Amino acid sequence: MKCPICGGRAVGKVGLEQYYCWNCYLEYQYQGSVLKVYKVSEDGSLVEYNDAEIG
Ligand SMILES: [Zn+2]
């Protein structure tokens, strides 16, 4: 899968329907057909990313 934000291929699968882009430092999770994007904060917790920012 390609990163939906940068279009790059530096995406790794980190869980069931969960992916991480090493380029954007963002994590993606598919909830059905909905893509949720999370930002990984410095302490490792996930912060929901405004998906309106996805081009
Ligand atoms: Zn990316």
mmCIF file of the protein (N, C-alpha, C, O) and its ligand, coordinates in Angstrom:
data_MODEL
# 
_entry.id   MODEL 
# 
loop_
_entity.id 
_entity.type 
_entity.pdbx_number_of_molecules 
1 polymer     1 
2 non-polymer 1 
# 
_entity_poly.entity_id                      1 
_entity_poly.type                           'polypeptide(L)' 
_entity_poly.nstd_linkage                   no 
_entity_poly.nstd_monomer                   no 
_entity_poly.pdbx_seq_one_letter_code       MKCPICGGRAVGKVGLEQYYCWNCYLEYQYQGSVLKVYKVSEDGSLVEYNDAEIG 
_entity_poly.pdbx_seq_one_letter_code_can   MKCPICGGRAVGKVGLEQYYCWNCYLEYQYQGSVLKVYKVSEDGSLVEYNDAEIG 
_entity_poly.pdbx_strand_id                 A 
# 
loop_
_entity_poly_seq.entity_id 
_entity_poly_seq.num 
_entity_poly_seq.mon_id 
_entity_poly_seq.hetero 
1 1  MET n 
1 2  LYS n 
1 3  CYS n 
1 4  PRO n 
1 5  ILE n 
1 6  CYS n 
1 7  GLY n 
1 8  GLY n 
1 9  ARG n 
1 10 ALA n 
1 11 VAL n 
1 12 GLY n 
1 13 LYS n 
1 14 VAL n 
1 15 GLY n 
1 16 LEU n 
1 17 GLU n 
1 18 GLN n 
1 19 TYR n 
1 20 TYR n 
1 21 CYS n 
1 22 TRP n 
1 23 ASN n 
1 24 CYS n 
1 25 TYR n 
1 26 LEU n 
1 27 GLU n 
1 28 TYR n 
1 29 GLN n 
1 30 TYR n 
1 31 GLN n 
1 32 GLY n 
1 33 SER n 
1 34 VAL n 
1 35 LEU n 
1 36 LYS n 
1 37 VAL n 
1 38 TYR n 
1 39 LYS n 
1 40 VAL n 
1 41 SER n 
1 42 GLU n 
1 43 ASP n 
1 44 GLY n 
1 45 SER n 
1 46 LEU n 
1 47 VAL n 
1 48 GLU n 
1 49 TYR n 
1 50 ASN n 
1 51 ASP n 
1 52 ALA n 
1 53 GLU n 
1 54 ILE n 
1 55 GLY n 
# 
loop_
_struct_asym.id 
_struct_asym.entity_id 
A 1 
B 2 
# 
loop_
_chem_comp.id 
_chem_comp.type 
_chem_comp.mon_nstd_flag 
ALA 'L-peptide linking' y 
ARG 'L-peptide linking' y 
ASN 'L-peptide linking' y 
ASP 'L-peptide linking' y 
CYS 'L-peptide linking' y 
GLN 'L-peptide linking' y 
GLU 'L-peptide linking' y 
GLY 'peptide linking'   y 
ILE 'L-peptide linking' y 
LEU 'L-peptide linking' y 
LYS 'L-peptide linking' y 
MET 'L-peptide linking' y 
PRO 'L-peptide linking' y 
SER 'L-peptide linking' y 
TRP 'L-peptide linking' y 
TYR 'L-peptide linking' y 
VAL 'L-peptide linking' y 
ZN  non-polymer         . 
# 
_pdbx_entity_nonpoly.entity_id   2 
_pdbx_entity_nonpoly.name        ? 
_pdbx_entity_nonpoly.comp_id     ZN 
# 
_pdbx_nonpoly_scheme.asym_id         B 
_pdbx_nonpoly_scheme.entity_id       2 
_pdbx_nonpoly_scheme.mon_id          ZN 
_pdbx_nonpoly_scheme.ndb_seq_num     1 
_pdbx_nonpoly_scheme.pdb_seq_num     101 
_pdbx_nonpoly_scheme.auth_seq_num    101 
_pdbx_nonpoly_scheme.pdb_mon_id      ZN 
_pdbx_nonpoly_scheme.auth_mon_id     ZN 
_pdbx_nonpoly_scheme.pdb_strand_id   A 
_pdbx_nonpoly_scheme.pdb_ins_code    . 
# 
loop_
_atom_site.group_PDB 
_atom_site.id 
_atom_site.type_symbol 
_atom_site.label_atom_id 
_atom_site.label_alt_id 
_atom_site.label_comp_id 
_atom_site.label_asym_id 
_atom_site.label_entity_id 
_atom_site.label_seq_id 
_atom_site.pdbx_PDB_ins_code 
_atom_site.Cartn_x 
_atom_site.Cartn_y 
_atom_site.Cartn_z 
_atom_site.occupancy 
_atom_site.B_iso_or_equiv 
_atom_site.pdbx_formal_charge 
_atom_site.auth_seq_id 
_atom_site.auth_comp_id 
_atom_site.auth_asym_id 
_atom_site.auth_atom_id 
_atom_site.pdbx_PDB_model_num 
ATOM   1   N  N  . MET A 1 1  ? 0.831   -1.192 0.000  1.00 0.00 ? 1   MET A N  1 
ATOM   2   C  CA . MET A 1 1  ? 0.000   0.000  0.000  1.00 0.00 ? 1   MET A CA 1 
ATOM   3   C  C  . MET A 1 1  ? 0.869   1.248  0.000  1.00 0.00 ? 1   MET A C  1 
ATOM   4   O  O  . MET A 1 1  ? 1.963   1.243  0.564  1.00 0.00 ? 1   MET A O  1 
ATOM   5   N  N  . LYS A 1 2  ? 0.394   2.306  -0.623 1.00 0.00 ? 2   LYS A N  1 
ATOM   6   C  CA . LYS A 1 2  ? 1.105   3.579  -0.642 1.00 0.00 ? 2   LYS A CA 1 
ATOM   7   C  C  . LYS A 1 2  ? 0.521   4.497  0.423  1.00 0.00 ? 2   LYS A C  1 
ATOM   8   O  O  . LYS A 1 2  ? -0.644  4.376  0.804  1.00 0.00 ? 2   LYS A O  1 
ATOM   9   N  N  . CYS A 1 3  ? 1.345   5.404  0.886  1.00 0.00 ? 3   CYS A N  1 
ATOM   10  C  CA . CYS A 1 3  ? 0.874   6.385  1.857  1.00 0.00 ? 3   CYS A CA 1 
ATOM   11  C  C  . CYS A 1 3  ? -0.161  7.300  1.198  1.00 0.00 ? 3   CYS A C  1 
ATOM   12  O  O  . CYS A 1 3  ? 0.102   7.863  0.135  1.00 0.00 ? 3   CYS A O  1 
ATOM   13  N  N  . PRO A 1 4  ? -1.332  7.454  1.817  1.00 0.00 ? 4   PRO A N  1 
ATOM   14  C  CA . PRO A 1 4  ? -2.359  8.312  1.215  1.00 0.00 ? 4   PRO A CA 1 
ATOM   15  C  C  . PRO A 1 4  ? -2.008  9.794  1.272  1.00 0.00 ? 4   PRO A C  1 
ATOM   16  O  O  . PRO A 1 4  ? -2.651  10.602 0.602  1.00 0.00 ? 4   PRO A O  1 
ATOM   17  N  N  . ILE A 1 5  ? -1.019  10.160 2.044  1.00 0.00 ? 5   ILE A N  1 
ATOM   18  C  CA . ILE A 1 5  ? -0.665  11.575 2.171  1.00 0.00 ? 5   ILE A CA 1 
ATOM   19  C  C  . ILE A 1 5  ? 0.499   11.949 1.268  1.00 0.00 ? 5   ILE A C  1 
ATOM   20  O  O  . ILE A 1 5  ? 0.396   12.883 0.473  1.00 0.00 ? 5   ILE A O  1 
ATOM   21  N  N  . CYS A 1 6  ? 1.609   11.223 1.387  1.00 0.00 ? 6   CYS A N  1 
ATOM   22  C  CA . CYS A 1 6  ? 2.773   11.592 0.576  1.00 0.00 ? 6   CYS A CA 1 
ATOM   23  C  C  . CYS A 1 6  ? 2.875   10.738 -0.687 1.00 0.00 ? 6   CYS A C  1 
ATOM   24  O  O  . CYS A 1 6  ? 3.656   11.045 -1.587 1.00 0.00 ? 6   CYS A O  1 
ATOM   25  N  N  . GLY A 1 7  ? 2.090   9.673  -0.749 1.00 0.00 ? 7   GLY A N  1 
ATOM   26  C  CA . GLY A 1 7  ? 2.132   8.807  -1.913 1.00 0.00 ? 7   GLY A CA 1 
ATOM   27  C  C  . GLY A 1 7  ? 3.374   7.936  -1.967 1.00 0.00 ? 7   GLY A C  1 
ATOM   28  O  O  . GLY A 1 7  ? 3.608   7.238  -2.953 1.00 0.00 ? 7   GLY A O  1 
ATOM   29  N  N  . GLY A 1 8  ? 4.171   7.976  -0.906 1.00 0.00 ? 8   GLY A N  1 
ATOM   30  C  CA . GLY A 1 8  ? 5.397   7.197  -0.864 1.00 0.00 ? 8   GLY A CA 1 
ATOM   31  C  C  . GLY A 1 8  ? 5.154   5.752  -0.486 1.00 0.00 ? 8   GLY A C  1 
ATOM   32  O  O  . GLY A 1 8  ? 4.047   5.354  -0.123 1.00 0.00 ? 8   GLY A O  1 
ATOM   33  N  N  . ARG A 1 9  ? 6.219   4.985  -0.582 1.00 0.00 ? 9   ARG A N  1 
ATOM   34  C  CA . ARG A 1 9  ? 6.097   3.562  -0.302 1.00 0.00 ? 9   ARG A CA 1 
ATOM   35  C  C  . ARG A 1 9  ? 6.743   3.162  1.015  1.00 0.00 ? 9   ARG A C  1 
ATOM   36  O  O  . ARG A 1 9  ? 6.873   1.974  1.310  1.00 0.00 ? 9   ARG A O  1 
ATOM   37  N  N  . ALA A 1 10 ? 7.149   4.150  1.809  1.00 0.00 ? 10  ALA A N  1 
ATOM   38  C  CA . ALA A 1 10 ? 7.787   3.854  3.092  1.00 0.00 ? 10  ALA A CA 1 
ATOM   39  C  C  . ALA A 1 10 ? 6.732   3.548  4.147  1.00 0.00 ? 10  ALA A C  1 
ATOM   40  O  O  . ALA A 1 10 ? 6.743   4.109  5.242  1.00 0.00 ? 10  ALA A O  1 
ATOM   41  N  N  . VAL A 1 11 ? 5.823   2.646  3.791  1.00 0.00 ? 11  VAL A N  1 
ATOM   42  C  CA . VAL A 1 11 ? 4.707   2.325  4.663  1.00 0.00 ? 11  VAL A CA 1 
ATOM   43  C  C  . VAL A 1 11 ? 4.851   0.905  5.170  1.00 0.00 ? 11  VAL A C  1 
ATOM   44  O  O  . VAL A 1 11 ? 5.038   -0.032 4.395  1.00 0.00 ? 11  VAL A O  1 
ATOM   45  N  N  . GLY A 1 12 ? 4.762   0.761  6.467  1.00 0.00 ? 12  GLY A N  1 
ATOM   46  C  CA . GLY A 1 12 ? 4.842   -0.559 7.062  1.00 0.00 ? 12  GLY A CA 1 
ATOM   47  C  C  . GLY A 1 12 ? 3.541   -0.911 7.750  1.00 0.00 ? 12  GLY A C  1 
ATOM   48  O  O  . GLY A 1 12 ? 2.841   -0.047 8.278  1.00 0.00 ? 12  GLY A O  1 
ATOM   49  N  N  . LYS A 1 13 ? 3.228   -2.206 7.734  1.00 0.00 ? 13  LYS A N  1 
ATOM   50  C  CA . LYS A 1 13 ? 2.025   -2.652 8.422  1.00 0.00 ? 13  LYS A CA 1 
ATOM   51  C  C  . LYS A 1 13 ? 2.358   -2.836 9.899  1.00 0.00 ? 13  LYS A C  1 
ATOM   52  O  O  . LYS A 1 13 ? 3.313   -3.536 10.235 1.00 0.00 ? 13  LYS A O  1 
ATOM   53  N  N  . VAL A 1 14 ? 1.587   -2.221 10.772 1.00 0.00 ? 14  VAL A N  1 
ATOM   54  C  CA . VAL A 1 14 ? 1.864   -2.316 12.203 1.00 0.00 ? 14  VAL A CA 1 
ATOM   55  C  C  . VAL A 1 14 ? 0.775   -3.067 12.951 1.00 0.00 ? 14  VAL A C  1 
ATOM   56  O  O  . VAL A 1 14 ? 0.916   -3.319 14.147 1.00 0.00 ? 14  VAL A O  1 
ATOM   57  N  N  . GLY A 1 15 ? -0.289  -3.423 12.283 1.00 0.00 ? 15  GLY A N  1 
ATOM   58  C  CA . GLY A 1 15 ? -1.360  -4.156 12.948 1.00 0.00 ? 15  GLY A CA 1 
ATOM   59  C  C  . GLY A 1 15 ? -2.449  -4.467 11.955 1.00 0.00 ? 15  GLY A C  1 
ATOM   60  O  O  . GLY A 1 15 ? -2.298  -4.244 10.754 1.00 0.00 ? 15  GLY A O  1 
ATOM   61  N  N  . LEU A 1 16 ? -3.546  -4.983 12.464 1.00 0.00 ? 16  LEU A N  1 
ATOM   62  C  CA . LEU A 1 16 ? -4.671  -5.318 11.608 1.00 0.00 ? 16  LEU A CA 1 
ATOM   63  C  C  . LEU A 1 16 ? -5.244  -4.033 11.019 1.00 0.00 ? 16  LEU A C  1 
ATOM   64  O  O  . LEU A 1 16 ? -5.758  -3.187 11.751 1.00 0.00 ? 16  LEU A O  1 
ATOM   65  N  N  . GLU A 1 17 ? -5.156  -3.888 9.706  1.00 0.00 ? 17  GLU A N  1 
ATOM   66  C  CA . GLU A 1 17 ? -5.656  -2.698 9.009  1.00 0.00 ? 17  GLU A CA 1 
ATOM   67  C  C  . GLU A 1 17 ? -4.967  -1.421 9.508  1.00 0.00 ? 17  GLU A C  1 
ATOM   68  O  O  . GLU A 1 17 ? -5.525  -0.328 9.408  1.00 0.00 ? 17  GLU A O  1 
ATOM   69  N  N  . GLN A 1 18 ? -3.765  -1.568 10.039 1.00 0.00 ? 18  GLN A N  1 
ATOM   70  C  CA . GLN A 1 18 ? -3.043  -0.419 10.570 1.00 0.00 ? 18  GLN A CA 1 
ATOM   71  C  C  . GLN A 1 18 ? -1.699  -0.306 9.878  1.00 0.00 ? 18  GLN A C  1 
ATOM   72  O  O  . GLN A 1 18 ? -0.980  -1.296 9.739  1.00 0.00 ? 18  GLN A O  1 
ATOM   73  N  N  . TYR A 1 19 ? -1.364  0.879  9.451  1.00 0.00 ? 19  TYR A N  1 
ATOM   74  C  CA . TYR A 1 19 ? -0.149  1.116  8.680  1.00 0.00 ? 19  TYR A CA 1 
ATOM   75  C  C  . TYR A 1 19 ? 0.559   2.347  9.211  1.00 0.00 ? 19  TYR A C  1 
ATOM   76  O  O  . TYR A 1 19 ? -0.058  3.233  9.803  1.00 0.00 ? 19  TYR A O  1 
ATOM   77  N  N  . TYR A 1 20 ? 1.848   2.386  8.991  1.00 0.00 ? 20  TYR A N  1 
ATOM   78  C  CA . TYR A 1 20 ? 2.640   3.511  9.457  1.00 0.00 ? 20  TYR A CA 1 
ATOM   79  C  C  . TYR A 1 20 ? 3.544   3.996  8.334  1.00 0.00 ? 20  TYR A C  1 
ATOM   80  O  O  . TYR A 1 20 ? 4.218   3.203  7.677  1.00 0.00 ? 20  TYR A O  1 
ATOM   81  N  N  . CYS A 1 21 ? 3.550   5.308  8.122  1.00 0.00 ? 21  CYS A N  1 
ATOM   82  C  CA . CYS A 1 21 ? 4.434   5.878  7.107  1.00 0.00 ? 21  CYS A CA 1 
ATOM   83  C  C  . CYS A 1 21 ? 5.660   6.473  7.786  1.00 0.00 ? 21  CYS A C  1 
ATOM   84  O  O  . CYS A 1 21 ? 5.551   7.368  8.623  1.00 0.00 ? 21  CYS A O  1 
ATOM   85  N  N  . TRP A 1 22 ? 6.808   5.968  7.416  1.00 0.00 ? 22  TRP A N  1 
ATOM   86  C  CA . TRP A 1 22 ? 8.063   6.437  7.999  1.00 0.00 ? 22  TRP A CA 1 
ATOM   87  C  C  . TRP A 1 22 ? 8.455   7.796  7.457  1.00 0.00 ? 22  TRP A C  1 
ATOM   88  O  O  . TRP A 1 22 ? 9.335   8.463  8.002  1.00 0.00 ? 22  TRP A O  1 
ATOM   89  N  N  . ASN A 1 23 ? 7.816   8.194  6.408  1.00 0.00 ? 23  ASN A N  1 
ATOM   90  C  CA . ASN A 1 23 ? 8.098   9.481  5.793  1.00 0.00 ? 23  ASN A CA 1 
ATOM   91  C  C  . ASN A 1 23 ? 7.303   10.599 6.472  1.00 0.00 ? 23  ASN A C  1 
ATOM   92  O  O  . ASN A 1 23 ? 7.846   11.664 6.765  1.00 0.00 ? 23  ASN A O  1 
ATOM   93  N  N  . CYS A 1 24 ? 6.020   10.350 6.717  1.00 0.00 ? 24  CYS A N  1 
ATOM   94  C  CA . CYS A 1 24 ? 5.144   11.357 7.331  1.00 0.00 ? 24  CYS A CA 1 
ATOM   95  C  C  . CYS A 1 24 ? 5.089   11.226 8.850  1.00 0.00 ? 24  CYS A C  1 
ATOM   96  O  O  . CYS A 1 24 ? 4.636   12.140 9.539  1.00 0.00 ? 24  CYS A O  1 
ATOM   97  N  N  . TYR A 1 25 ? 5.553   10.084 9.375  1.00 0.00 ? 25  TYR A N  1 
ATOM   98  C  CA . TYR A 1 25 ? 5.392   9.783  10.806 1.00 0.00 ? 25  TYR A CA 1 
ATOM   99  C  C  . TYR A 1 25 ? 3.922   9.774  11.184 1.00 0.00 ? 25  TYR A C  1 
ATOM   100 O  O  . TYR A 1 25 ? 3.540   10.252 12.253 1.00 0.00 ? 25  TYR A O  1 
ATOM   101 N  N  . LEU A 1 26 ? 3.115   9.234  10.311 1.00 0.00 ? 26  LEU A N  1 
ATOM   102 C  CA . LEU A 1 26 ? 1.688   9.132  10.574 1.00 0.00 ? 26  LEU A CA 1 
ATOM   103 C  C  . LEU A 1 26 ? 1.265   7.675  10.516 1.00 0.00 ? 26  LEU A C  1 
ATOM   104 O  O  . LEU A 1 26 ? 1.832   6.862  9.786  1.00 0.00 ? 26  LEU A O  1 
ATOM   105 N  N  . GLU A 1 27 ? 0.254   7.379  11.307 1.00 0.00 ? 27  GLU A N  1 
ATOM   106 C  CA . GLU A 1 27 ? -0.282  6.032  11.307 1.00 0.00 ? 27  GLU A CA 1 
ATOM   107 C  C  . GLU A 1 27 ? -1.686  6.064  10.719 1.00 0.00 ? 27  GLU A C  1 
ATOM   108 O  O  . GLU A 1 27 ? -2.461  6.983  10.983 1.00 0.00 ? 27  GLU A O  1 
ATOM   109 N  N  . TYR A 1 28 ? -1.998  5.067  9.934  1.00 0.00 ? 28  TYR A N  1 
ATOM   110 C  CA . TYR A 1 28 ? -3.306  4.994  9.287  1.00 0.00 ? 28  TYR A CA 1 
ATOM   111 C  C  . TYR A 1 28 ? -4.033  3.766  9.754  1.00 0.00 ? 28  TYR A C  1 
ATOM   112 O  O  . TYR A 1 28 ? -3.436  2.710  9.964  1.00 0.00 ? 28  TYR A O  1 
ATOM   113 N  N  . GLN A 1 29 ? -5.323  3.914  9.916  1.00 0.00 ? 29  GLN A N  1 
ATOM   114 C  CA . GLN A 1 29 ? -6.128  2.774  10.291 1.00 0.00 ? 29  GLN A CA 1 
ATOM   115 C  C  . GLN A 1 29 ? -7.406  2.802  9.485  1.00 0.00 ? 29  GLN A C  1 
ATOM   116 O  O  . GLN A 1 29 ? -8.099  3.818  9.434  1.00 0.00 ? 29  GLN A O  1 
ATOM   117 N  N  . TYR A 1 30 ? -7.716  1.688  8.857  1.00 0.00 ? 30  TYR A N  1 
ATOM   118 C  CA . TYR A 1 30 ? -8.958  1.575  8.109  1.00 0.00 ? 30  TYR A CA 1 
ATOM   119 C  C  . TYR A 1 30 ? -10.038 1.044  9.021  1.00 0.00 ? 30  TYR A C  1 
ATOM   120 O  O  . TYR A 1 30 ? -9.916  -0.032 9.606  1.00 0.00 ? 30  TYR A O  1 
ATOM   121 N  N  . GLN A 1 31 ? -11.115 1.836  9.130  1.00 0.00 ? 31  GLN A N  1 
ATOM   122 C  CA . GLN A 1 31 ? -12.286 1.386  9.884  1.00 0.00 ? 31  GLN A CA 1 
ATOM   123 C  C  . GLN A 1 31 ? -13.383 1.206  8.860  1.00 0.00 ? 31  GLN A C  1 
ATOM   124 O  O  . GLN A 1 31 ? -14.130 2.138  8.563  1.00 0.00 ? 31  GLN A O  1 
ATOM   125 N  N  . GLY A 1 32 ? -13.476 0.006  8.324  1.00 0.00 ? 32  GLY A N  1 
ATOM   126 C  CA . GLY A 1 32 ? -14.353 -0.219 7.189  1.00 0.00 ? 32  GLY A CA 1 
ATOM   127 C  C  . GLY A 1 32 ? -13.755 0.474  5.989  1.00 0.00 ? 32  GLY A C  1 
ATOM   128 O  O  . GLY A 1 32 ? -12.618 0.197  5.608  1.00 0.00 ? 32  GLY A O  1 
ATOM   129 N  N  . SER A 1 33 ? -14.517 1.379  5.389  1.00 0.00 ? 33  SER A N  1 
ATOM   130 C  CA . SER A 1 33 ? -14.001 2.100  4.227  1.00 0.00 ? 33  SER A CA 1 
ATOM   131 C  C  . SER A 1 33 ? -13.462 3.471  4.631  1.00 0.00 ? 33  SER A C  1 
ATOM   132 O  O  . SER A 1 33 ? -13.013 4.243  3.784  1.00 0.00 ? 33  SER A O  1 
ATOM   133 N  N  . VAL A 1 34 ? -13.508 3.767  5.931  1.00 0.00 ? 34  VAL A N  1 
ATOM   134 C  CA . VAL A 1 34 ? -13.065 5.072  6.411  1.00 0.00 ? 34  VAL A CA 1 
ATOM   135 C  C  . VAL A 1 34 ? -11.606 4.984  6.848  1.00 0.00 ? 34  VAL A C  1 
ATOM   136 O  O  . VAL A 1 34 ? -11.210 4.086  7.590  1.00 0.00 ? 34  VAL A O  1 
ATOM   137 N  N  . LEU A 1 35 ? -10.832 5.933  6.370  1.00 0.00 ? 35  LEU A N  1 
ATOM   138 C  CA . LEU A 1 35 ? -9.432  5.979  6.751  1.00 0.00 ? 35  LEU A CA 1 
ATOM   139 C  C  . LEU A 1 35 ? -9.242  6.976  7.886  1.00 0.00 ? 35  LEU A C  1 
ATOM   140 O  O  . LEU A 1 35 ? -9.554  8.159  7.756  1.00 0.00 ? 35  LEU A O  1 
ATOM   141 N  N  . LYS A 1 36 ? -8.725  6.472  8.998  1.00 0.00 ? 36  LYS A N  1 
ATOM   142 C  CA . LYS A 1 36 ? -8.401  7.338  10.119 1.00 0.00 ? 36  LYS A CA 1 
ATOM   143 C  C  . LYS A 1 36 ? -6.894  7.550  10.123 1.00 0.00 ? 36  LYS A C  1 
ATOM   144 O  O  . LYS A 1 36 ? -6.123  6.616  9.905  1.00 0.00 ? 36  LYS A O  1 
ATOM   145 N  N  . VAL A 1 37 ? -6.489  8.783  10.372 1.00 0.00 ? 37  VAL A N  1 
ATOM   146 C  CA . VAL A 1 37 ? -5.070  9.092  10.390 1.00 0.00 ? 37  VAL A CA 1 
ATOM   147 C  C  . VAL A 1 37 ? -4.688  9.579  11.775 1.00 0.00 ? 37  VAL A C  1 
ATOM   148 O  O  . VAL A 1 37 ? -5.370  10.418 12.365 1.00 0.00 ? 37  VAL A O  1 
ATOM   149 N  N  . TYR A 1 38 ? -3.599  9.047  12.280 1.00 0.00 ? 38  TYR A N  1 
ATOM   150 C  CA . TYR A 1 38 ? -3.125  9.431  13.599 1.00 0.00 ? 38  TYR A CA 1 
ATOM   151 C  C  . TYR A 1 38 ? -1.688  9.901  13.504 1.00 0.00 ? 38  TYR A C  1 
ATOM   152 O  O  . TYR A 1 38 ? -0.890  9.396  12.714 1.00 0.00 ? 38  TYR A O  1 
ATOM   153 N  N  . LYS A 1 39 ? -1.392  10.868 14.322 1.00 0.00 ? 39  LYS A N  1 
ATOM   154 C  CA . LYS A 1 39 ? -0.038  11.356 14.444 1.00 0.00 ? 39  LYS A CA 1 
ATOM   155 C  C  . LYS A 1 39 ? 0.543   10.703 15.688 1.00 0.00 ? 39  LYS A C  1 
ATOM   156 O  O  . LYS A 1 39 ? -0.113  10.645 16.728 1.00 0.00 ? 39  LYS A O  1 
ATOM   157 N  N  . VAL A 1 40 ? 1.758   10.217 15.585 1.00 0.00 ? 40  VAL A N  1 
ATOM   158 C  CA . VAL A 1 40 ? 2.395   9.598  16.741 1.00 0.00 ? 40  VAL A CA 1 
ATOM   159 C  C  . VAL A 1 40 ? 3.173   10.686 17.479 1.00 0.00 ? 40  VAL A C  1 
ATOM   160 O  O  . VAL A 1 40 ? 4.126   11.250 16.942 1.00 0.00 ? 40  VAL A O  1 
ATOM   161 N  N  . SER A 1 41 ? 2.764   10.974 18.700 1.00 0.00 ? 41  SER A N  1 
ATOM   162 C  CA . SER A 1 41 ? 3.431   12.016 19.458 1.00 0.00 ? 41  SER A CA 1 
ATOM   163 C  C  . SER A 1 41 ? 4.724   11.477 20.071 1.00 0.00 ? 41  SER A C  1 
ATOM   164 O  O  . SER A 1 41 ? 5.000   10.278 20.029 1.00 0.00 ? 41  SER A O  1 
ATOM   165 N  N  . GLU A 1 42 ? 5.495   12.382 20.633 1.00 0.00 ? 42  GLU A N  1 
ATOM   166 C  CA . GLU A 1 42 ? 6.824   12.009 21.123 1.00 0.00 ? 42  GLU A CA 1 
ATOM   167 C  C  . GLU A 1 42 ? 6.782   10.944 22.204 1.00 0.00 ? 42  GLU A C  1 
ATOM   168 O  O  . GLU A 1 42 ? 7.711   10.145 22.328 1.00 0.00 ? 42  GLU A O  1 
ATOM   169 N  N  . ASP A 1 43 ? 5.706   10.926 22.991 1.00 0.00 ? 43  ASP A N  1 
ATOM   170 C  CA . ASP A 1 43 ? 5.613   9.901  24.036 1.00 0.00 ? 43  ASP A CA 1 
ATOM   171 C  C  . ASP A 1 43 ? 4.998   8.607  23.516 1.00 0.00 ? 43  ASP A C  1 
ATOM   172 O  O  . ASP A 1 43 ? 4.749   7.680  24.287 1.00 0.00 ? 43  ASP A O  1 
ATOM   173 N  N  . GLY A 1 44 ? 4.752   8.545  22.208 1.00 0.00 ? 44  GLY A N  1 
ATOM   174 C  CA . GLY A 1 44 ? 4.295   7.300  21.614 1.00 0.00 ? 44  GLY A CA 1 
ATOM   175 C  C  . GLY A 1 44 ? 2.793   7.158  21.537 1.00 0.00 ? 44  GLY A C  1 
ATOM   176 O  O  . GLY A 1 44 ? 2.288   6.173  20.999 1.00 0.00 ? 44  GLY A O  1 
ATOM   177 N  N  . SER A 1 45 ? 2.068   8.134  22.070 1.00 0.00 ? 45  SER A N  1 
ATOM   178 C  CA . SER A 1 45 ? 0.615   8.025  22.001 1.00 0.00 ? 45  SER A CA 1 
ATOM   179 C  C  . SER A 1 45 ? 0.108   8.544  20.653 1.00 0.00 ? 45  SER A C  1 
ATOM   180 O  O  . SER A 1 45 ? 0.788   9.313  19.973 1.00 0.00 ? 45  SER A O  1 
ATOM   181 N  N  . LEU A 1 46 ? -1.079  8.118  20.288 1.00 0.00 ? 46  LEU A N  1 
ATOM   182 C  CA . LEU A 1 46 ? -1.635  8.484  18.995 1.00 0.00 ? 46  LEU A CA 1 
ATOM   183 C  C  . LEU A 1 46 ? -2.611  9.638  19.144 1.00 0.00 ? 46  LEU A C  1 
ATOM   184 O  O  . LEU A 1 46 ? -3.501  9.613  19.994 1.00 0.00 ? 46  LEU A O  1 
ATOM   185 N  N  . VAL A 1 47 ? -2.433  10.638 18.313 1.00 0.00 ? 47  VAL A N  1 
ATOM   186 C  CA . VAL A 1 47 ? -3.318  11.796 18.308 1.00 0.00 ? 47  VAL A CA 1 
ATOM   187 C  C  . VAL A 1 47 ? -4.029  11.811 16.971 1.00 0.00 ? 47  VAL A C  1 
ATOM   188 O  O  . VAL A 1 47 ? -3.394  11.703 15.922 1.00 0.00 ? 47  VAL A O  1 
ATOM   189 N  N  . GLU A 1 48 ? -5.346  11.945 17.005 1.00 0.00 ? 48  GLU A N  1 
ATOM   190 C  CA . GLU A 1 48 ? -6.085  11.931 15.755 1.00 0.00 ? 48  GLU A CA 1 
ATOM   191 C  C  . GLU A 1 48 ? -5.698  13.131 14.895 1.00 0.00 ? 48  GLU A C  1 
ATOM   192 O  O  . GLU A 1 48 ? -5.606  14.266 15.364 1.00 0.00 ? 48  GLU A O  1 
ATOM   193 N  N  . TYR A 1 49 ? -5.479  12.835 13.640 1.00 0.00 ? 49  TYR A N  1 
ATOM   194 C  CA . TYR A 1 49 ? -5.027  13.837 12.693 1.00 0.00 ? 49  TYR A CA 1 
ATOM   195 C  C  . TYR A 1 49 ? -6.233  14.293 11.900 1.00 0.00 ? 49  TYR A C  1 
ATOM   196 O  O  . TYR A 1 49 ? -7.066  13.480 11.499 1.00 0.00 ? 49  TYR A O  1 
ATOM   197 N  N  . ASN A 1 50 ? -6.326  15.574 11.676 1.00 0.00 ? 50  ASN A N  1 
ATOM   198 C  CA . ASN A 1 50 ? -7.462  16.109 10.933 1.00 0.00 ? 50  ASN A CA 1 
ATOM   199 C  C  . ASN A 1 50 ? -7.436  15.599 9.485  1.00 0.00 ? 50  ASN A C  1 
ATOM   200 O  O  . ASN A 1 50 ? -6.572  15.982 8.696  1.00 0.00 ? 50  ASN A O  1 
ATOM   201 N  N  . ASP A 1 51 ? -8.390  14.734 9.152  1.00 0.00 ? 51  ASP A N  1 
ATOM   202 C  CA . ASP A 1 51 ? -8.324  14.141 7.821  1.00 0.00 ? 51  ASP A CA 1 
ATOM   203 C  C  . ASP A 1 51 ? -8.735  15.122 6.728  1.00 0.00 ? 51  ASP A C  1 
ATOM   204 O  O  . ASP A 1 51 ? -8.652  14.796 5.543  1.00 0.00 ? 51  ASP A O  1 
ATOM   205 N  N  . ALA A 1 52 ? -9.177  16.315 7.110  1.00 0.00 ? 52  ALA A N  1 
ATOM   206 C  CA . ALA A 1 52 ? -9.408  17.350 6.110  1.00 0.00 ? 52  ALA A CA 1 
ATOM   207 C  C  . ALA A 1 52 ? -8.087  17.797 5.495  1.00 0.00 ? 52  ALA A C  1 
ATOM   208 O  O  . ALA A 1 52 ? -8.065  18.407 4.426  1.00 0.00 ? 52  ALA A O  1 
ATOM   209 N  N  . GLU A 1 53 ? -6.999  17.493 6.169  1.00 0.00 ? 53  GLU A N  1 
ATOM   210 C  CA . GLU A 1 53 ? -5.684  17.885 5.659  1.00 0.00 ? 53  GLU A CA 1 
ATOM   211 C  C  . GLU A 1 53 ? -5.154  16.912 4.617  1.00 0.00 ? 53  GLU A C  1 
ATOM   212 O  O  . GLU A 1 53 ? -4.129  17.164 3.984  1.00 0.00 ? 53  GLU A O  1 
ATOM   213 N  N  . ILE A 1 54 ? -5.852  15.810 4.445  1.00 0.00 ? 54  ILE A N  1 
ATOM   214 C  CA . ILE A 1 54 ? -5.402  14.839 3.448  1.00 0.00 ? 54  ILE A CA 1 
ATOM   215 C  C  . ILE A 1 54 ? -5.792  15.339 2.069  1.00 0.00 ? 54  ILE A C  1 
ATOM   216 O  O  . ILE A 1 54 ? -6.961  15.603 1.787  1.00 0.00 ? 54  ILE A O  1 
ATOM   217 N  N  . GLY A 1 55 ? -4.798  15.460 1.230  1.00 0.00 ? 55  GLY A N  1 
ATOM   218 C  CA . GLY A 1 55 ? -5.037  15.959 -0.102 1.00 0.00 ? 55  GLY A CA 1 
ATOM   219 C  C  . GLY A 1 55 ? -5.879  15.006 -0.888 1.00 0.00 ? 55  GLY A C  1 
ATOM   220 O  O  . GLY A 1 55 ? -6.186  15.268 -2.052 1.00 0.00 ? 55  GLY A O  1 
HETATM 221 ZN ZN . ZN  B 2 .  ? 3.603   9.342  3.974  1.00 0.00 2 101 ZN  A ZN 1 
# 
